Amino acid sequence: MDTFDITQDTQVINGNALIPQNNADTVGIVINNINALTKNIYIDAHFDIAKDPSAYVEGNYRNFETLTVTLMATDSGNRNFYPMPERYIVHDVERSKYLKLNAMGITEDMIVNFKFDYDSPIVIDNISFNKTVPLSVIPLRAIIVFLLLLACFELKYNKNLFTEYV
């Protein structure tokens, strides 16, 4: 069994490939003895296109770049593994690689299940816990916040809005 010291941006796996055995549709990675508070898990993985170019066809690009992941964990509140919702990792979208964990206290063990939609192996570049999620500004949210702040400023300093016309 491996023991992991989970601190900020702890890397667990680097540069491994998963290949399904016996026509299995999922392959799991078991991470034992985590025994730490975990806020998130960063999974950088993708299908290896070079191994199966027939799966990469025109019009199927987005599906081929999307990887389905299911997490199962044990923690302070659950002695048995409990499944978390199915998540999708898109190879070109960095934000999709950060998966929030809603663990109850200290995470003890975890299973990361990868679903094989194609015959290609899955290449895992990195799996790490408690990695800092980069700030991403979404333009629509920034515009809405700006307009709300502008409205508050107008309501506070524009005294003509509240005067009665006689």
C-alpha positions, 0 to 999 in steps of 0.5 A, a space after each residue: 500500500 502506498 502512503 500519501 502525505 496530502 499537502 497543497 498540490 500533492 501529486 499522486 500519479 504521473 505519466 501512466 496509461 490505463 488499458 481496459 482488461 477483459 473487455 471491461 468498460 471501466 478501470 479504477 485507480 485505488 488510492 489508499 491511506 490518504 488520511 487528510 482533508 481533501 478539498 478537490 482532486 485535479 485529474 489531467 487525463 485524456 484518450 490516447 488518439 495515436 493508439 486508435 485513430 479509427 475512433 477519431 472521426 470527423 464530427 465525433 471530436 468533442 465526444 472523443 475528447 470528453 472523458 467520463 470519471 466517477 469518484 468513490 471515497 471513504 471518509 470520516 462519515 462513511 466507512 464504505 465507499 460512496 459514489 460521487 456524481 459522474 463528472 466529465 473531463 474535457 482535454 482542452 478545458 482546464 477548468 473541467 479537470 478540477 473536481 470538487 470533493 464533498 467529503 465529510 471530514 478526513 478522506 481515507 481512501 478513494 477510487 477513481 473510475 474511468 469509463 472507456 467509451 473507445 478502445 483507446 487507452 487513457 493516458 493519465 498525466 497527473 492526479 493530485 489533491 488540494 491543487 489551487 484552482 486558478 481564477 477564471 473570469 467569466 465575462 457575463 458574470 463580470 458585466 452583471 457584477 459591474 451593472 449591480 455595483 453601478 446601480 448601487 452607486 446610482 441609488 446612493 448618490 443620485 438624490 434626484 431619484 427620490 425627490 417628489 415632483 409637486 
